[in-house]
């Protein structure tokens, strides 16, 4: 009290009563904050700045009055207005000049808003020396020692009423203060600026821990993390792009340095953008904007340089990868720019990391990594697949598949590209599919031989492997360096591309689809696959196990050969839909050469060291039980070739010794339902010739005679030999598609009538 009276020092002559009244107001019992210690701090700071004012008396009076009226829970604006009115009411009775009273009231009202303009926009239209000095003195409480400031801020919050409301209000007030200069005069900034900012930041960090808002600041943290990790991701993608070609086939002038340069720049930009995202300076925004501009320019240049595809020229994987890298760099620069702008406008300071910020830094790199795997990589592959494929035709309706009676005439001859023959033909519901050496799949009309559609790829020049699946609705084509593609057998359009992981799979059976996977270290696997390449189930029997399998419409029969340990070889039944094991057994001798015919699986029972089986065994696929056993005559000495023909098993072998002199072939048809012999025919045909078996059980092979090429046909009706036209190449294999027989000519496929 005495110290404050000493500071008044007859500021207004004859105003002792006024001084006592003002002091009594500051020490009133209803106050928790803005007490006499606070006033003493303001007055002390004012004396160090008073020389900068133009009316020291008015400024001193305003300092005494600025919190003379204070109601607990009231805001600074209400206190300032009430205090200004008090000055206007009391000072006239002490003879103070009206002009000075007006200035005092004006200055007091200024203390209702202590916030100052942001650092980058502080350029007031006129200087207010008295107001600047007073406001800097009032804000001197911010620069007291940390313990005293902590006590003052705690009193302010208690004085505001409800604790939660007071903390939220104080949090907003401190943020507004930190977003400005804090002090208006250069002298106050030099003396008190650093200490005041440290006190406010410490208070804000403490308030943040008390607020029921653990996510505060997650937006800023997310943007900073996005800027950092997107740049790192751009660098990783650029490195991947450096190992890919820009076009296919790769140009000799093509260089790999642009992706490498981009990778280095993206990696360097990661820490730079991190700092930019956490800064509100003009330089930070300029750097972030520069990265955005560079990324956009790179995108435009890359897009302009994309090769124009044709049957002979394709787009390489570097194109989508490089574009993806530029997009990631664009995302990084944009995130840093937005973060910098947000800091300037709303939240230059953020408290120490809370739960929201920590989770943001953990989640963002995870999201970017998952996006690279699930979005960028699939999109890049899809872009290459789509850009490098061409489909011609596909509009003509499919004709009916005829039956070959083999009368020595030709039904039709194809006029497609060279490089494929009848031995590669695959029958479908809509025609005959043929692979070509130039990365092409053609579909011929089974009735006329005309080309229905052609699917070609610019990024593959090898002959694909093709299979018909889903009852001939689709063609699965395996292209080198591309993988498995699913083509619509009617139109030639690609319906799906198998996942990249399935490139190492081998098709064990096409309809229904089974694939095998050889694992160098670990267990080989068997997969039940949908037409789009996705696994329904995976069967993994264990290490050192070879897997072979066939399937009926509802069951898979797998043959497991163990090459290490003491486990015997096994035969296992699996449900086709779920992969669930139905049964398992270990025969004495492992069966070989399984064939699905008439709903059963027929296998060859080994006959010792000879390739000739001891018997043919029909296995019921759902139970594993033996349905019938057909003994193979001991006089047979050849391979015992097994083929399915409708509901019959066609067995091709040779009676007598397996020598070059033996020119006799025996064909036996076995009823798959009963295991009884349906018919058997013996003919003087080379038993080592490759044969085709039609659906109705005819066995056809080609043989060269002295005057041309002949077709040898063995059937239930006996043996028949027919001379074929000269255009047919007798050195190529014959192929049966249903009951239609196909042979090869000079770069063409020929259907026999």
Residue, then its C-alpha position, 0 to 999 in steps of 0.5 A: x500500500x505504502x509503495x503504491x502511494x509513493x508511486x502516486x506522488x501527487x500525480x494529480x494535486x490534492x488527489x490523496x483520496x483518489x489514490x486511496x480509492x484506486x489502491x483499495x480497489x486493487x486490494x479488494x477481497x473480491x479480487x483474485x487477479x489484477x491485485x496490487x502486485x500486478x499494478x506495481x509491475x505495470x507501473x514499474x515497467x511504465x517508468x522504463x518506457x515513459x520517455x517514449x510517450x508524448x503525455x506522460x501524465x495521461x499515460x500514468x493515470x491510464x495505468x492506474x485506472x485500467x483495471x480499477x474496475x474488475x468483476x470476477x469472470x469479466x473480460x478485459x473489454x468489460x473491465x476497460x470500459x467500466x474503468x474508463x467511465x470511472x476515470x471520466x466520472x472521478x477526474x473532473x472533481x480533481x480539476x483535471x483538464x477535460x482534454x486529459x480526461x478524454x485521453x486517459x479514458x481513450x488509453x484505458x479503453x485500449x487495454x480492452x484488447x491487448x493483442x497486437x498485429x501478426x509479425x508479417x503485417x505490423x504496419x500501423x497507419x499512424x503511431x500512437x506513442x501514448x497507447x504503445x507505451x501503456x499497452x507495453x507496460x500492461x503486457x509487462x506482466x508477461x515478462x516477469x520471472x516464470x514463477x511469478x508469471x505462473x502465479x498470475x496466469x493461475x489467478x487469472x484462470x481462477x478469477x474467470x469462473x468455471x475451470x474448463x471454460x476459463x482454461x479454454x478462454x485463456x488458451x485462445x487468449x494466449x494463442x492470440x498473443x503469441x500470434x503477434x509481436x506482444x510489444x509495440x515499442x522496439x525498446x519493450x521488444x528488446x527488453x521483454x520480448x524473449x522472456x514474455x514469449x517463453x512464459x506464454x509458450x510454457x503456459x500454452x503447453x500446460x493449458x494444452x495438457x489440461x484441456x480435454x482435447x488430446x487431438x489439438x494440433x493433429x492437422x498441423x502434424x498431419x500436414x508436416x508428416x505428409x510433406x515429409x513422407x510424401x517427398x521420401x515416397x517420391x524418392x523411393x518411386x523415382x529409384x524404382x522408375x530408374x530401373x524401368x524403361x520409358x518405352x518398349x522396346x527400350x530405345x538405345x538413346x534412353x538414359x536413366x539419369x532423370x529418375x535418379x536426379x528426381x530421387x535425389x532432389x525428392x530426398x533432399x526436399x524431405x527435411x526442407x519441406x518439414x521445416x517449411x511446414x513448421x514455419x510461417x515465414x515468407x521464405x517457407x512459403x516460397x520454398x514450398x511453392x517452388x517445389x509445387x511449381x517444379x512438380x507441376x512442370x515435371x508432370x507436364x514435361x513427362x506427360x508430353x514425352x509419353x510414347x504413342x503406342x502402336x503394335x510395335x511400340x509400347x509404354x514402359x513402366x517408367x512412365x507411370x512410376x515417374x508420373x507417380x513420383x511427381x504427383x507425390x512431390x506435388x502432394x509434399x509441396x502442397x502439404x508444406x505450403x498449406x501447413x505454412x499458411x495455416x500457421x500464419x493465419x491461425x496457429x503459429x505455435x503448437x504445444x508439445x506433441x500430444x496424442x493427436x500429433x503423435x498418432x498423425x506422425x505414425x498414421x501418415x507414413x502408414x497411409x502413404x506406404x499402404x497407398x503405394x502398395x494398394x493404389x500407386x503400384x496397381x494404378x501403374x500396372x493398370x496403366x501399362x496394361x491398358x496402354x499396351x493392349x490392342x483389341x481388334x474385332x470381337x463384333x461378329x457372332x460365333x459360328x457353330x463348331x463342326x465335326x470332322x469326318x476325316x474324308x480327306x478334304x479341308x473344312x477351312x484354312x485360317x489366314x491369321x499371322x504366322x508363328x502358331x500352329x494347330x498344336x497350340x489351339x485351345x477350344x472355347x465356347x466362342x471359337x478356337x483360340x491360338x497364341x502367336x509369337x508376337x504377343x498375340x492371341x487370336x480367336x478363330x471362328x470354329x465354323x469358318x476359320x475367320x478371325x473373330x478378334x485379335x488381342x495383342x500386346x506391345x510389351x510382349x513379343x513372345x508366344x503366350x501360354x493360353x488356357x480355356x476356363x469357366x466352360x470356355x467363357x474365358x481365355x487365360x493368357x500368360x504373357x512374359x513380363x506381364x503375367x496372367x490376363x483373363x480375356x473374354x472368349x467372345x469379345x477379346x476384351x481383358x476382363x482382369x489381370x491376375x495379381x502380381x504375386x501370381x506370376x510365379x504360379x503354374x496352371x495345373x488345371x484350367x477348368x476348374x482353375x488350379x495353380x501350383x507355386x514352387x517355393x525355393x525355401x519353404x513349402x510348395x503350395x496349391x491354390x484354388x483360383x477364381x478366374x480373376x486370379x484371386x485365391x479362394x484357398x491355399x493348400x500347403x502340405x509342408x516342406x520337401x513336398x511336390x504337388x500334382x493335382x486334378x479336379x472334378x467339378x467339386x473336388x480336388x485330388x492332390x498327389x503329394x510326393x515327400x522328398x525328405x523325412x520318413x513320411x510316405x507319399x500321399x493322395x489327398x482330397x480337397x473341397x474345390x470351393x473351400x480347400x478343406x481336406x476331405x480325406x487322405x491316404x498313403x497308397x503303397x505305390x504312388x499313383x501317376x498320370x491322373x485323368x478326370x473322366x466321367x466324374x472319377x479320377x483315373x490314375x495309373x498304378x505303377x508296375x515296377x521299373x517299367x513305364x507301363x502301369x500294372x493297372x488303371x484305378x478309378x478313385x471316387x473324388x469325394x471319399x478317396x475310395x477305389x471305384x474300380x480297377x482295370x488291370x493292364x495286360x502284361x504284354x503291353x510295353x508302351x506308355x499307356x497314354x490316357x485320355x478322356x472322351x466323354x464318359x469313356x477313358x481312351x487308353x493308347x498303348x502297343x502290344x508287344x515289345x517297345x521297339x522301333x520295329x513294333x508298328x502296332x497300336x492298340x486303343x481301348x475304351x473303358x467305361x468310366x462308370x463301371x470300369x468295363x471295356x467298351x471296345x478295343x481296336x488294334x491297328x498297324x500304326x506307329x505307337x510312338x506317334x502323337x495322337x489327338x482324341x476326339x470327344x466321341x473316342x476317335x484316336x487320330x495321328x499323322x503319318x507321312x507316306x510315299x505320296x503324301x501325308x495321311x491321317x490314321x484314325x482308330x475308333x470303335x469302327x476299326x482303323x481307317x487311313x485317309x490321304x490329306x491335301x498337300x497343304x498340310x504339314x505332316x511334321x506338325x501335330x494334329x489337335x482335337x477340339x471337341x470333334x473338330x480336328x485341326x492340323x497345320x499348314x504353312x503358317x496357317x491352321x487347317x480344319x479337316x472336314 
